[in-house]
Amino acid sequence: MRILFVAAEVAPFAKTGGLADVALGLPRALASLGADVLVVMPKHRSVAAKAELREAARFTVPVSGQAKDCIAFRGTLPESKVPIYFLGNDAYFDRSAIYGEVSEYPDALERFTFLSRGALELCEALGWSPDIVHANDWHTALLPAYVKSLGLARSKGAKTVLTIHNLAYQGAFSRAQADTIGLTGADLEPYLRGDQVNLLRGGILTADLVNTVSPTYAKEILEHGDGLEAELRSRANALYGVLNGIDTTVWNPAADPLLWATYTRKNLAGKARNKELLQKELGLTVDSRAPLVGTISRLAEQKGFDLIMPAFDRLLDLGIQFVVLGSGAPEYERFFREAAERYRGRVAALITFSEEWAHRIEAASDIFLMPSRFEPCGLNQQYSLAYGTVPVVRATGGLRDTIVDVGSDKRRGNGFSFEAYTADEMLGALARAVTLHRDDPRGWRDIVMKGMDQDLSWENSAKAYRDLYRKLGR
Ligand code: ADP
């Protein structure tokens, strides 16, 4: 089975969120199952420092009716033989940020038209014919239409899959820009919505199969689909949910080079050591008994900061320490900087993006707080399970599929969850966690062990994707 997998970001070459992790983990796991996978992403500025690049092909890509130059460079996904091609056009991709500094770059539609169409032109240049063309999010949602309508020799007849990692981002542009994408008539129609171009809508209506990154989110979006409910319902028979795995070569506390001390489920001493050193480094009071609550996240509304901020004093009244790593909305950044000033020794705020600190916080924390308003899958609650850090989450989307509340099911319980999106419910769940942590070390350890024992690797998810591809007769 030959799979062309195209994404706007792939870890470790360029990353802003979970999409990049999936675009690394899934192709690698599919290759382990025997698939022939080829990954394509833009040659963002950050790529050159992270990959050994070899020029592989030169061709042009039609965008807005003009032939744009493309140099494709070849590399491999780390710890694998999976080839990845970086589509280079410096005018589009040699920029400081992947999508834009504050708001999206004004030529976003051109940039991602170039990526989608360029991926198929690459297949022509390489003489490589995919059976499956796998698109991800709005950036590559034009692929299904291009496969069906361009008649390119190599991709003609391929089956198309669109994975929605986050429905909130749809790639909406003014209709005046529709000429950019080079589709007309019935091919273009699905990509229009009112007076806008909407790439995700087009992908949903055109792909042979659509999936989201958790079963619960796949159901939720039929009711709350950010304006695309009708389109999603019309594809309900071709809409699936597959939970993301995690990259256990990168997220493994027993062999994590970014930690101060490694540890295993049999010997948690290293976890305590990470907590102590994190407290020291970040100016928190060194106290092994104080429940350390961690949060690592894009500082975006989706992630539940509207619950955390108004309840922050009450949260601290639970006797916890709090560490946040994230960047994003300026009002959230300001809030946490000020909170760290106000609660010296009890609150630490790292307003940045840092892989190193993400790993350290996962290892050092006792509790991971993730009160998302919605969550397509969520990775950090799964990293937390692997690191023996007990998740407290809102039961939505992938959080509902991965975290079982100990109160509702003692045997399977691996964390704490709450239903309604309110500060009181969040505080209630966190209070239950803090109480158990304080009063029942043995019970706490049981929950920690349950998380660390889970198989969260990509293998199961990759098998589920393979089954989806097979549904398409491949
Ligand atoms: P989303 O894709 O909505 O951002 P996910 O939980 O699916 O949420 O994935 C987020 C990924 O980005 C995780 O790997 C997480 O560790 C990482 N991440 C988010 N913010 C930061 C940050 N400030 N520093 C380091 N890693 C971060």
Residues whose N, C-alpha, C, O or C-beta is under 5 A from the ligand:
A	BS01	ADP	T16 G17 G18 L19 I296 S297 R298 L325 G326 S327 T352 F353 S354 E355 A358 G378 L379 N380
